[in-house]
Amino acid sequence: MRGRVASLALAALVVVSALGAFAPAASAAVGSSGGGGDTVAAASMGAYVTVGNVTVEPDDPVVGERTTITATFESAAASTESAEITEVSVRGPSTFVTADDVGTLGPGTAVTVPFSTAFESSGEKRLTVTLRGIASNGSVFVVEKPIYVDVDGATVDADLDASATIANGSSVLEATLAEHGTVDLEDVRIDAVVDGATVARASVADVAGQNERSVTFDGADVPPGNVTLRAHYTVATTEERTTTETTLRYTPQDAGNMAVTGLDVTGGAGSYTISGDASNLGSADAESVVVSVVDTEAVAETNSYYVGEVETSEFATFEVSADVDGDVDSVPVRLAYAADGERHTTVVNVDVSGTNAVSAGSSSNGGGQNADGQGGPPGGSSGGPPFLLIGGGVLALLVVAGAIYRWRNP
């Protein structure tokens, strides 16, 4: 009887000792998806294993969207033995993904495992990352870590916008595809269509939810007139191919387009002064605007004019002068400026043939002229002095004077 009691006591002692050895192996790790919070490692003999950093990509997944959860499993550098990882998994409501035979973790080593999943409903989801392993002594251990993921509802709200603009001094057509919803748009392509024919086409990078992408078409490839921009894309959550479009009236833009207007020419006898307006007819502000006279064999510049900046749809006055040798009909005037990073130069031949003044300070006519030399009507009438009218006035004065004399001297 005493022998049986002794045997039972010895067996109980062995069971208690075994339970004490495996108790740490059943501990769980608690933390956040970013790897913060307290972490409890499973310690079995000399192996200390933890669930480390866990990331979710995209950060805010939507319903039905493919989501990657990446977990790092680590063995502390203080470990003295290796541990075999038999299974890692991510579990949650309607979510279960697993990976087997991950390998062995030695002291100070880590392994990263990606899990791919999709969520069936929106809201906050509590998931558990679990690691199962076997220590060198054959004991089984489990480590768990909870993570929380916010899942948005799936919405598609794509919008396409287009406009004509200037890029590097040339006219271009810019199209922008915006996704105001939460679902990504993939395999995006935008076509420019005129009269049912595609005149230009461009591929666009994927458009993430709440983001936009733009593409430009060379204006030389798109004829003026009505242009339809049509975007083709695949909705990430449903794999459905969809289109959206917009139409605009395309008019090529010209960044550098300045002209001299309102010209007025004064002078003569070998010297002319030309004044007018430097008008900006382009779509970009003009900078470093200079008006000058082009020297030729018969024309020599005596004064140029620095205008400076002229904003689009605005103008600035100028005045230049030149000396001429011999009989000339026109004076070449140069207009130089920069617009949208490009230098531009234009030369206008100003007609001076109608300028008949005898001094540099007088004007040949009362109206100005444009670059083609067309002037306004002259200020005076044609013909000689009105001698008949003057003679009649003098005769009348003589008659009156004679009458007065005879009245005073009868």
Beta strands, then each sheet from edge to edge (+ up, - down):
strand 1: 42-44
strand 2: 47-57
strand 3: 67-75
strand 4: 83-92
strand 5: 95-105
strand 6: 110-117
strand 7: 123-135
strand 8: 140-151
strand 9: 158-167
strand 10: 170-179
strand 11: 185-194
strand 12: 197-204
strand 13: 211-218
strand 14: 225-235
strand 15: 240-250
strand 16: 258-268
strand 17: 271-280
strand 18: 286-293
strand 19: 299-303
strand 20: 305-310
strand 21: 315-324
strand 22: 330-339
strand 23: 342-351
sheet 1: 1+ 2- 3+ 6-
sheet 2: 5+ 4- 7+ 8-
sheet 3: 9+ 10- 13+
sheet 4: 12+ 11- 14+ 15-
sheet 5: 16+ 17- 21+ 19-
sheet 6: 20+ 18- 22+ 23-
end
